[in-house]
Amino acid sequence: MDTGAPEATAQATPALPGDLGLVMEFVNSLDVEPNTDLLAGVAGLRSWLLERGVVTPAEARRLTAADAARVREFREAVRALLRANHGDPLDAGALAVLDTEARRPALRVHFTADGGARLVPAGEGADRLVARVLGAIAAADVEGTWRRLKVCAEDSCAWAYYDVSRNGSRAWCSMRVCGNRAKARRHRTRTRATSPD
């Protein structure tokens, strides 16, 4: 079966501001439809973080299965935030996870040579990843780009994408795949409702 993920990846995705690209990759580390999870275990988490330069090799070796479980739970809470960017209500459980992670002392303000300020992650390992994602969300919200990072409205997909439409109303990662699925489903429902028994 064709999935929205490869199509979405193949579409011209602009360079995302700040660390939003990392946030998108993080959410997409679980491909919902084929149910492949790059963070399924501690080895996968280590590899994913090392490939993106989030942790040092020494930090990666110290990661545990508990860290992997924590990161997966956090990832799904972030996915729920991206659903809320479509206007869906934010799940209370996801909000609790996000609030818990936000209370960890993992972000600092760093002042640059030109007098600017930015959030930088503190800590190591899973704490650094969580801090980078939270910092990216906060910075993007201030910059006005956060609401454009969404997950596909097609529940069987839930692939994260950056909405580049003029009015920010894009609902699917791919109109050709997920959009067509949704339209075909609506058409079948309408046809069944209007056809005689």
RODO-2510 file (C-alpha; in nm, 4 decimals, decimal comma):
residues 197
     n   res          X          Y          Z
     1     m     0,0000     0,0000     0,0000
     2     d     0,1235     0,3487    -0,0812
     3     t     0,1994     0,5621     0,2245
     4     g     0,2019     0,9364     0,2667
     5     a     0,5463     0,9356     0,4257
     6     p     0,7620     0,8853     0,1147
     7     e     0,5476     1,1281    -0,0862
     8     a     0,5692     1,3890     0,1884
     9     t     0,9431     1,3499     0,2077
    10     a     0,9747     1,3804    -0,1687
    11     q     0,7757     1,7056    -0,1798
    12     a     0,9779     2,0242    -0,1808
    13     t     1,0130     2,0898     0,1901
    14     p     1,1711     2,4254     0,2631
    15     a     1,4596     2,4608     0,5036
    16     l     1,2776     2,4844     0,8322
    17     p     1,3547     2,7689     1,0712
    18     g     1,5609     2,6969     1,3800
    19     d     1,5374     2,3428     1,5093
    20     l     1,1915     2,2759     1,3606
    21     g     1,3554     2,0325     1,1185
    22     l     1,4773     1,8323     1,4172
    23     v     1,1281     1,8422     1,5708
    24     m     0,9782     1,7155     1,2438
    25     e     1,2365     1,4349     1,2143
    26     f     1,1769     1,3466     1,5793
    27     v     0,8019     1,3071     1,5316
    28     n     0,8589     1,1176     1,2067
    29     s     1,0905     0,8704     1,3799
    30     l     0,7667     0,6726     1,4155
    31     d     0,6108     0,6002     1,0780
    32     v     0,2548     0,5195     1,1859
    33     e     0,1203     0,3314     0,8842
    34     p     0,3862     0,0599     0,8558
    35     n     0,4473     0,0953     1,2322
    36     t     0,8240     0,1347     1,2076
    37     d     0,9813     0,3093     1,5032
    38     l     1,3432     0,4239     1,4811
    39     l     1,3367     0,4792     1,8596
    40     a     1,1869     0,1395     1,9455
    41     g     1,4771     0,0491     2,1733
    42     v     1,7850     0,2002     2,3309
    43     a     2,0051     0,1033     2,0325
    44     g     1,7731     0,2894     1,7966
    45     l     1,7668     0,5950     2,0241
    46     r     2,1461     0,5968     2,0463
    47     s     2,1831     0,5740     1,6702
    48     w     1,9208     0,8402     1,5982
    49     l     2,0725     1,0894     1,8425
    50     l     2,4286     1,0278     1,7242
    51     e     2,3346     1,0666     1,3561
    52     r     2,1911     1,4098     1,4332
    53     g     2,4754     1,5212     1,6589
    54     v     2,2480     1,5642     1,9595
    55     v     2,4681     1,3572     2,1921
    56     t     2,8316     1,2568     2,2162
    57     p     2,9307     0,8895     2,1853
    58     a     2,9960     0,8788     2,5619
    59     e     2,6477     1,0147     2,6342
    60     a     2,4947     0,7685     2,3891
    61     r     2,6530     0,4751     2,5738
    62     r     2,4892     0,5912     2,8987
    63     l     2,1371     0,5947     2,7528
    64     t     1,9037     0,3322     2,8963
    65     a     1,5818     0,1579     2,7998
    66     a     1,4049     0,3946     3,0413
    67     d     1,5439     0,6905     2,8427
    68     a     1,4099     0,5375     2,5210
    69     a     1,0637     0,4899     2,6750
    70     r     1,0653     0,8476     2,8062
    71     v     1,1665     0,9866     2,4663
    72     r     0,8939     0,7870     2,2872
    73     e     0,6297     0,9143     2,5308
    74     f     0,7555     1,2702     2,4812
    75     r     0,7534     1,2253     2,1018
    76     e     0,3866     1,1233     2,1063
    77     a     0,3033     1,4239     2,3254
    78     v     0,4725     1,6467     2,0657
    79     r     0,2710     1,4694     1,7925
    80     a    -0,0435     1,5619     1,9907
    81     l     0,0733     1,9261     1,9870
    82     l     0,1037     1,9079     1,6093
    83     r    -0,2532     1,7753     1,5917
    84     a    -0,3585     2,0776     1,7972
    85     n    -0,1972     2,2940     1,5272
    86     h    -0,4838     2,1692     1,3051
    87     g    -0,7326     2,2834     1,5656
    88     d    -0,7844     1,9461     1,7353
    89     p    -0,8190     1,9613     2,1151
    90     l    -0,4951     1,8863     2,2979
    91     d    -0,5084     1,5567     2,4843
    92     a    -0,4816     1,6106     2,8630
    93     g    -0,2362     1,3213     2,8986
    94     a    -0,0070     1,4685     2,6323
    95     l    -0,0238     1,8083     2,8017
    96     a     0,0762     1,6486     3,1331
    97     v     0,3794     1,4827     2,9681
    98     l     0,4820     1,8132     2,8086
    99     d     0,4432     2,0019     3,1359
   100     t     0,6484     1,7415     3,3218
   101     e     0,9291     1,7605     3,0668
   102     a     0,9168     2,1416     3,0617
   103     r     0,9810     2,1515     3,4373
   104     r     1,3166     1,9765     3,4011
   105     p     1,6050     2,2268     3,4202
   106     a     1,7163     2,1575     3,0652
   107     l     1,7220     2,5002     2,8961
   108     r     1,9395     2,8049     2,9471
   109     v     1,9447     3,1446     2,7856
   110     h     2,2644     3,2091     2,5887
   111     f     2,3620     3,5580     2,4782
   112     t     2,5341     3,5902     2,1423
   113     a     2,8161     3,8283     2,0475
   114     d     2,5699     4,0597     1,8735
   115     g     2,3568     4,0918     2,1892
   116     g     2,0877     3,8451     2,0849
   117     a     1,9528     3,5766     2,3114
   118     r     1,8587     3,2166     2,2382
   119     l     1,7613     2,9077     2,4303
   120     v     2,0264     2,6369     2,4442
   121     p     1,9909     2,2863     2,5837
   122     a     2,1628     2,1906     2,9050
   123     g     2,2130     1,8424     3,0389
   124     e     2,3026     1,5414     2,8323
   125     g     2,1525     1,2412     2,6584
   126     a     1,7739     1,2302     2,6552
   127     d     1,7604     1,5556     2,8534
   128     r     1,9437     1,7358     2,5729
   129     l     1,7068     1,6049     2,3070
   130     v     1,4002     1,7045     2,5082
   131     a     1,5518     2,0479     2,5740
   132     r     1,6273     2,1056     2,2051
   133     v     1,2746     2,0093     2,1050
   134     l     1,1170     2,2280     2,3757
   135     g     1,3483     2,5172     2,2852
   136     a     1,2588     2,4807     1,9165
   137     i     0,8875     2,4845     1,9978
   138     a     0,9192     2,7948     2,2166
   139     a     1,1351     2,9818     1,9632
   140     a     0,9057     2,8890     1,6723
   141     d     0,6011     3,0018     1,8699
   142     v     0,7621     3,3420     1,9297
   143     e     0,8665     3,3657     1,5622
   144     g     0,5183     3,2722     1,4417
   145     t     0,6257     2,9550     1,2591
   146     w     0,5149     2,6954     1,5140
   147     r     0,1525     2,6607     1,3945
   148     r     0,2776     2,5598     1,0484
   149     l     0,4347     2,2379     1,1782
   150     k     0,1523     1,9832     1,1745
   151     v     0,0792     1,6147     1,1420
   152     c    -0,1241     1,4755     0,8570
   153     a    -0,4961     1,4833     0,9279
   154     e    -0,5184     1,1283     0,7872
   155     d    -0,5136     0,9227     1,1105
   156     s    -0,3529     0,6235     0,9428
   157     c    -0,0590     0,8470     0,8480
   158     a     0,0073     1,1169     1,1150
   159     w     0,3306     1,2163     0,9328
   160     a     0,4733     1,5532     1,0423
   161     y     0,5099     1,8186     0,7739
   162     y     0,5643     2,1920     0,7478
   163     d     0,2640     2,3715     0,5997
   164     v     0,3879     2,6132     0,3328
   165     s     0,0422     2,7024     0,2022
   166     r    -0,0271     3,0749     0,1883
   167     n    -0,2986     3,0685     0,4549
   168     g    -0,1604     2,7777     0,6601
   169     s    -0,4639     2,5582     0,5936
   170     r    -0,3025     2,2465     0,4469
   171     a    -0,4455     1,9364     0,6154
   172     w    -0,2484     1,6461     0,4672
   173     c     0,1191     1,5671     0,4263
   174     s     0,0389     1,4758     0,0654
   175     m    -0,2669     1,5730    -0,1323
   176     r    -0,1888     1,2986    -0,3838
   177     v    -0,1887     1,0203    -0,1231
   178     c    -0,3562     1,1141     0,2042
   179     g    -0,5793     1,3872     0,0617
   180     n    -0,7085     1,1512    -0,2050
   181     r    -0,7740     0,8819     0,0558
   182     a    -0,9825     1,1214     0,2635
   183     k    -1,1748     1,2468    -0,0397
   184     a    -1,2428     0,8915    -0,1608
   185     r    -1,3676     0,7943     0,1861
   186     r    -1,6011     1,0964     0,1967
   187     h    -1,7274     1,0113    -0,1514
   188     r    -1,8002     0,6488    -0,0505
   189     t    -1,9829     0,7693     0,2605
   190     r    -2,1965     1,0133     0,0593
   191     t    -2,2696     0,7486    -0,2053
   192     r    -2,3813     0,4962     0,0569
   193     a    -2,5982     0,7585     0,2272
   194     t    -2,7791     0,8501    -0,0949
   195     s    -2,8086     0,5066    -0,2547
   196     p    -3,1383     0,3160    -0,2130
   197     d    -3,1308     0,0045     0,0053
***
